[in-house]
Amino acid sequence: MPLYSEGKRFSESLPPEPKWGKILFIVLFTFALFFFSPRFSAKVAEYMRFSRELEDLTYQEREIRAEVERLAKERRYLEEDWYIEKLAREKLKLVKPGEILVRVIKPGEE
């Protein structure tokens, strides 16, 4: 019979598992969780706010670009005589010499 049995030899050769490593890990993990959690949630809230603001600004940019395009088109029209005459007739109610202005009044309007 051998001096040491297999079970006894392996059980004696293993050093006891240190408990301080696990405790230290748990303490550090808990500290990190409480320390970084408010900062992380603040950053997430800030990211969401910036995301909404970016969407709003993108929408405003599209509206402004459309307005600029419309104004550029109107500027090109203002260089044409027919458009100036049209505006004078519609907005200012002007007529050429010899023409008579006829205004249609709807019922109930005076």
C-alpha positions in Angstrom: 0.0 0.0 0.0 1.3 3.4 -0.9 2.2 5.8 1.8 -0.3 8.4 0.6 -3.6 7.7 -0.8 -4.7 9.6 -3.9 -7.5 11.6 -2.2 -5.3 12.5 0.8 -2.4 13.6 -1.4 -4.4 16.0 -3.4 -6.4 17.4 -0.5 -3.2 18.2 1.4 -1.4 19.8 -1.5 -4.1 22.4 -2.2 -3.6 25.6 -0.3 -6.7 27.1 1.4 -8.6 29.5 -0.9 -8.0 33.2 0.2 -11.3 34.9 1.3 -9.8 38.4 1.2 -9.7 38.5 -2.6 -13.4 37.9 -3.0 -14.3 40.3 -0.2 -12.1 43.0 -1.8 -13.6 42.5 -5.2 -17.1 42.8 -3.8 -16.3 45.9 -1.9 -14.6 47.5 -4.9 -17.4 46.5 -7.3 -20.0 47.9 -4.9 -18.0 51.2 -4.5 -17.7 51.5 -8.3 -21.3 50.8 -8.9 -22.4 53.5 -6.5 -19.8 56.0 -7.6 -20.3 55.6 -11.4 -24.1 55.1 -11.4 -25.2 58.7 -11.0 -22.6 59.9 -13.5 -23.6 57.3 -16.0 -27.3 58.1 -15.6 -26.6 61.8 -16.0 -24.6 61.1 -19.1 -27.5 59.0 -20.6 -30.0 61.8 -19.8 -27.7 64.3 -21.4 -27.3 62.1 -24.5 -31.1 61.8 -24.8 -31.5 65.6 -24.5 -28.9 66.2 -27.1 -30.5 63.6 -29.4 -33.9 65.4 -29.2 -32.2 68.7 -29.7 -30.4 67.4 -32.8 -33.7 66.2 -34.2 -35.3 69.6 -33.6 -32.4 71.4 -35.2 -32.4 69.1 -38.2 -36.1 69.7 -38.7 -35.5 73.5 -38.4 -32.7 73.3 -40.9 -34.9 71.5 -43.5 -37.6 74.2 -43.0 -35.1 77.0 -43.4 -33.5 75.4 -46.5 -37.0 75.2 -48.1 -37.7 78.8 -47.2 -34.3 79.9 -48.7 -35.2 77.9 -51.9 -38.6 79.6 -52.1 -37.1 83.0 -51.6 -34.5 82.4 -54.2 -37.2 81.4 -56.7 -39.2 84.5 -55.8 -36.0 86.6 -56.3 -35.6 85.2 -59.8 -39.3 86.0 -60.5 -38.8 89.6 -59.3 -36.3 90.2 -62.1 -39.1 89.5 -64.6 -41.5 92.3 -65.7 -44.6 90.0 -65.8 -44.2 89.0 -62.2 -43.8 92.6 -61.0 -47.0 93.5 -62.9 -48.8 90.5 -61.4 -47.8 91.6 -57.9 -48.9 95.2 -58.6 -52.3 94.1 -59.8 -52.9 91.5 -57.0 -51.4 93.1 -53.9 -51.6 96.8 -54.7 -54.8 96.7 -56.8 -53.1 98.9 -59.5 -54.4 99.1 -63.1 -52.9 100.3 -66.3 -54.1 103.6 -67.7 -57.4 103.0 -69.5 -58.3 99.8 -67.6 -61.2 99.7 -65.1 -60.8 97.8 -61.8 -63.8 95.5 -61.1 -64.0 94.2 -57.6 -66.4 91.3 -56.8 -67.9 91.4 -53.4 -69.1 88.2 -51.8 -72.4 88.2 -50.0 -72.0 89.2 -46.4 -68.7 91.1 -47.2 -68.6 94.8 -47.3 
